[in-house]
Amino acid sequence: MLSGTIRRALAAIICAIASLSLCVVHAAETQTTEYALKNGLRIIVREDHRAPTVVSMLWYKAGSMDEVNGKTGVAHVLEHMMFKGTETVPAEQFSKIIANVGGRVNAFTARDATGYHEQLHKSQLPLAFRLEADRMANLKLSRDEFDKEIKVVMEERRLRTDDRPQALVHEQLMATALVAHPYRTPTVGWMSDLENMTWQDAREWYDHWYAPNNAILVVVGDVVPREVFALAEKYFGGIKKKVLPERKPQNEPPQLGTRRITVKAPAELPSLVMGYRAPILHDVDKDWEPYALEMLAGVLDGHDAARLNSDLVRRDKIAQAAGAGYESTQRGPGMFVLTGVPAVGKTIPELEQALRREVARIVSDGVSEEELKRASAQVVSSQVFQRDSIYFQAMLIGSLEIGGYSYEAMDIMIEKLKQVTAAQVQEVAKKYLIDETLTVAVLDPQPLEGRKPAAEPAAGVRHVQ
Amino acid sequence: MCNRLSQAVFAVAMCLLALPALAVLPIAHWQTANGAHVYFVESRGLPMLDVSVDFPAGSAFDTREKSGRASLTLSLLKLGAGGLSEDDIARRMADTGAQFSGRFDSDRAGMSLRSLSSPEELNPAVDVFARVLQHPDFPPGVLEREKGRIVAAIKESDTKPETILSRRFNELAYPNHPYGLRSSGEVATVSTLTRDDLADFYRRYYTSDQAVVAIMGDLDRKQAAALAEKLTADLPRSSAAPSIPDVPQPARAQMSVVPHPATQSHLLTGLPGIKRDDPDYFPLFVGNYILGGGGFESRMTTEVRTKRGLAYSAYSYFAPLLQRGPFVIGLQTRKDQAGAALEVVRATLQDFLANGPSEDELAKAKQNIVGGFPLRIDSNRKILDYLATIGFYHLPLTYIDDFVPRVEKVTLAEIRAAFARRVDPAHMVTVVVAADPAALAAAGVK
């Protein structure tokens, strides 16, 4: 049953059956087609015929934001366990089978979703589907394998968070800025939760969320959509849908004033992160604020000539580095972030004042048409540049879909970004970059010498169910 | 035909079906009027193009006294050139939506431009790129500011276990050789660099006859030729080709333990490996896939991570350079496990050196590398990097065509012999940062 827009589906079919010369005309356009199985699995195919390769990316709408207290990190642990064997494919064989046909396999866990992907020669797509379908339904998940792998995950946390001051600052910032929404917990999980996690916790996560009706399969590459749909039907069609657990919204209560924290860690340079509460995109057609916030981030930090780099680093020499960032499309609450490292001889308070002056200047004077045009030029060119990578295209499509937007929103969003006015940028700066909803995190660098390592919590007693 | 790239890559599939007469990628190669080497592939699939220009001007051309000069020279190119200020350059680039990126390692220094191919965007971006490459101003005020930023970044970097690890390793594996110098330079040396230092370095090393121009994307041969001329016509001419001294083998095996408050030990063991044109390149490349290059399929990952849960990442690689670049094995593990992990690494390497891989491992490595070959050239960016590497390291134009047959041809005996020649544990340098000396001693590590 075709559930994508008829127009695009037809266009794709016409392209598929037409002569190759038609492809020349449309070489620079993207053909994206959608299909859904009866068990709820949705498949989105984007054709890119530049090379005989394909990426298959299976997204489960189950990220760390779906976790509950005491079990943080379980989404990511399960991602690791997905390589540990099914009834018919022994542990570690998934990667080996794909590697043996020249494929690359990996996975990622994020706040909003968990994704599994294979990059292969297009002739090997059936193999990727067969293996992914198998582990969607038949994961074995033994205690032995879990006990080994949880140690690997703890090493990953040490590597990526505990020994990285900037990662600690980010972790602490989120845990402070939010009090109710699960975006406050780190995707990798708190170490204590990892130490006390059991194989049954991972099993429960798998049983709850790994279902065709909680997944989206994105395929980008040198493929024919109807063939991909037939393959998906063949391999995934027999998997039963599940009744998914209820998702509680866990909305954040209003923030009633600035929050400030300090993180002490071994480092040389201090750094500053200022996170302001911000809306996210809900209605692609009607909302305008998220687009204006994107352009605000672009004016401040979208390119080398943007304000923060140009004013604070180059002209005033008050910052070693400075940046701004905002994500409009995600499942959870939004945040507009300013970051900076003071130049040598400058202090964190001086840098904070400088960043605040930049904000105040936009609130009082707005931005110029020239600046907007410049920010817009990056939007336009990156639309083309990102199509050089089929992997990146699959990431874009999947993350939009997981966020609750259609892949078709992409084109609309580009147009909306280009339509943002200087007055709108000024208005969102005035409305959202305010002290009431600000959280400030500072890295207070500590000397390496003469310090004991941060004591690791004693190994917890395993919870017995 | 849809476009040149798909046509070209379609040929890969044909090639895999044993029709080696077809060229995988039709690379055009020529020299500009003043001697720059140009490598070009046309691809009409997307309305964009990439162009890179590289020079033998990496950190290997630094001296100990002026360490950091090569890196600083490259980073200042786009901060003032041909009468344009750094802000002018940044604004003009931003107006076109084009992007600069830099490439800097021991051997190479270079910049690349990614731009839309429409003339309204491309022409101004190329104009800026041409000035930046050929008429850098090295403004004194900008230089002083950047020196301050780099010094601060070096100090920050010196607090990180991974930086301390690679620095110490390079000092021990490459004593008295420029490959042992830190690419960013040191606090003491960067502070003393002058505008003349950079201008001299630029004149000596950014020369037209050493320049390698790689072009990939939506333009034809004639346009590519004009582009290459525009980017190189005003480059300095050189008097002699620069060279890097031979790398001696470390006299003996060495172990260095550096304290650090991190929760994990970082471990690196290795030695100078091979040159880019070494005849052992393919046997070592395929053999290393089995030892520690092939992710979950590799022995290192299997022994360290899968069987024992000792680390998130365990790997080995060869980084061939103009002279012998490093061969290393590395991992990170909880402090008290460092000794145990090092023992596993040593035993795994020892077994590999003594017995070599199995027939089955070799067959699977070849299946992966050969079967995965199309993934190596499925984007403009990847092809551009191949063009730049072929040009810089004087690899044959048929390098990409030859890649699959050369991998296919590797034998077990060749892998064993190549590893025996190139990886001798009696000369390997081992560094552990943030180790617990008691844990190392308890594991019997010396």
Contacts between the chains, C-beta under 8 A, distances in Angstrom:
chain1	res1	chain2	res2	distance
A	20	B	1	6.4
A	20	B	2	6.0
A	23	B	2	4.2
A	24	B	1	7.3
A	24	B	2	6.0
A	24	B	3	7.1
A	27	B	2	5.8
A	27	B	3	5.4
A	27	B	44	6.6
A	27	B	45	5.6
A	28	B	45	7.5
A	28	B	46	6.4
A	28	B	47	5.6
A	49	B	2	5.4
A	49	B	6	5.3
A	49	B	45	8.0
A	50	B	2	7.8
A	50	B	3	6.7
A	50	B	5	4.9
A	50	B	6	5.2
A	50	B	9	7.3
A	50	B	43	7.4
A	50	B	45	4.3
A	50	B	46	7.7
A	50	B	378	7.2
A	50	B	379	7.8
A	51	B	5	6.5
A	51	B	6	6.5
A	51	B	9	4.2
A	51	B	374	6.2
A	51	B	377	7.1
A	51	B	378	3.6
A	51	B	379	7.4
A	52	B	6	7.8
A	52	B	9	5.6
A	52	B	10	6.3
A	52	B	12	6.8
A	52	B	13	5.2
A	52	B	374	5.5
A	52	B	378	7.9
A	53	B	9	7.9
A	53	B	374	5.1
A	53	B	375	5.6
A	53	B	378	4.4
A	83	B	296	7.5
A	92	B	296	6.3
A	92	B	302	7.8
A	92	B	306	6.0
A	95	B	295	7.0
A	95	B	296	4.1
A	95	B	297	6.9
A	96	B	296	7.0
A	96	B	297	5.7
A	96	B	364	7.6
A	99	B	294	6.7
A	99	B	295	7.3
A	99	B	296	7.4
A	99	B	297	5.0
A	99	B	364	7.2
A	99	B	367	7.9
A	99	B	368	4.7
A	100	B	364	5.4
A	100	B	367	4.9
A	100	B	368	6.3
A	100	B	371	7.5
A	101	B	367	6.8
A	101	B	368	7.9
A	101	B	371	4.9
A	102	B	367	6.6
A	102	B	368	5.4
A	102	B	369	7.3
A	102	B	370	6.5
A	102	B	371	2.2
A	102	B	372	3.3
A	102	B	373	6.9
A	102	B	374	7.8
A	102	B	375	7.1
A	103	B	371	7.3
A	103	B	372	6.6
A	103	B	375	8.0
A	104	B	372	6.8
A	104	B	375	6.5
A	119	B	375	5.6
A	120	B	375	7.6
A	121	B	13	7.6
A	121	B	371	6.4
A	121	B	372	7.8
A	121	B	374	5.3
A	121	B	375	7.7
A	124	B	371	7.7
A	148	B	306	7.6
A	148	B	307	7.6
A	148	B	308	7.4
A	148	B	309	4.4
A	149	B	309	6.8
A	150	B	309	7.8
A	151	B	309	3.4
A	151	B	310	7.6
A	152	B	305	5.8
A	152	B	309	5.1
A	152	B	311	7.3
A	152	B	312	5.7
A	153	B	312	7.8
A	154	B	334	7.7
A	155	B	264	7.0
A	155	B	309	7.6
A	155	B	310	7.4
A	155	B	311	5.4
A	155	B	312	4.4
A	155	B	332	6.9
A	155	B	333	6.3
A	155	B	334	6.5
A	156	B	312	4.1
A	158	B	263	4.8
A	158	B	264	4.7
A	158	B	332	7.6
A	158	B	334	6.5
A	159	B	264	6.1
A	159	B	312	5.5
A	159	B	313	7.3
A	159	B	332	5.2
A	162	B	262	8.0
A	162	B	263	5.0
A	162	B	264	7.8
A	163	B	161	6.6
A	163	B	262	4.3
A	163	B	263	5.7
A	163	B	264	5.8
A	222	B	6	7.5
A	266	B	159	5.6
A	266	B	260	7.7
A	266	B	261	5.3
A	266	B	262	7.5
A	267	B	156	6.6
A	267	B	159	5.3
A	268	B	152	7.5
A	268	B	155	4.4
A	268	B	156	4.3
A	268	B	158	6.9
A	268	B	159	5.0
A	269	B	152	6.1
A	269	B	155	7.4
A	269	B	156	4.7
A	302	B	94	7.7
A	303	B	90	7.1
A	303	B	93	7.3
A	303	B	94	4.1
A	304	B	89	7.9
A	304	B	90	3.8
A	304	B	93	6.5
A	304	B	94	6.5
A	304	B	100	8.0
A	305	B	87	6.6
A	305	B	90	3.6
A	305	B	91	4.3
A	305	B	93	7.3
A	305	B	94	4.4
A	306	B	94	7.5
A	309	B	90	7.7
A	310	B	87	6.1
A	310	B	90	6.9
A	313	B	149	7.9
A	314	B	86	6.4
A	314	B	87	7.0
A	314	B	145	7.4
A	317	B	145	5.8
A	317	B	148	7.9
A	320	B	149	5.6
A	320	B	152	5.4
A	320	B	153	7.4
A	343	B	148	7.0
A	343	B	149	7.4
A	343	B	152	7.5
A	344	B	148	5.8
A	344	B	151	7.5
A	344	B	152	5.1
A	373	B	95	7.6
A	374	B	91	7.2
A	374	B	94	4.7
A	374	B	95	5.8
A	377	B	94	6.5
A	377	B	95	6.0
A	377	B	96	6.6
A	377	B	97	3.9
A	378	B	94	7.0
A	378	B	97	5.6
A	380	B	97	5.7
A	380	B	116	7.9
A	381	B	48	7.9
A	381	B	96	7.6
A	381	B	97	2.9
A	381	B	98	6.8
A	381	B	99	7.7
A	381	B	115	7.6
A	381	B	116	5.5
A	381	B	121	7.2
A	382	B	97	7.5
A	384	B	46	6.2
A	384	B	47	6.1
A	384	B	48	5.2
A	384	B	116	6.0
A	385	B	48	6.3
A	385	B	99	7.4
A	385	B	114	6.1
A	387	B	46	5.7
A	388	B	46	6.3
A	388	B	48	7.3
A	388	B	379	4.8
A	388	B	380	5.0
A	388	B	381	5.7
A	389	B	379	5.5
A	389	B	381	7.4
A	390	B	378	7.1
A	390	B	379	7.6
A	445	B	159	7.7
A	448	B	159	5.8
A	448	B	260	6.2
A	448	B	261	6.0
A	451	B	261	4.7
A	452	B	261	7.0
A	453	B	261	4.7
A	453	B	262	6.7
A	453	B	263	5.7
A	453	B	335	7.2
A	453	B	434	7.9
A	454	B	261	7.7
A	454	B	263	6.7
A	456	B	263	6.5
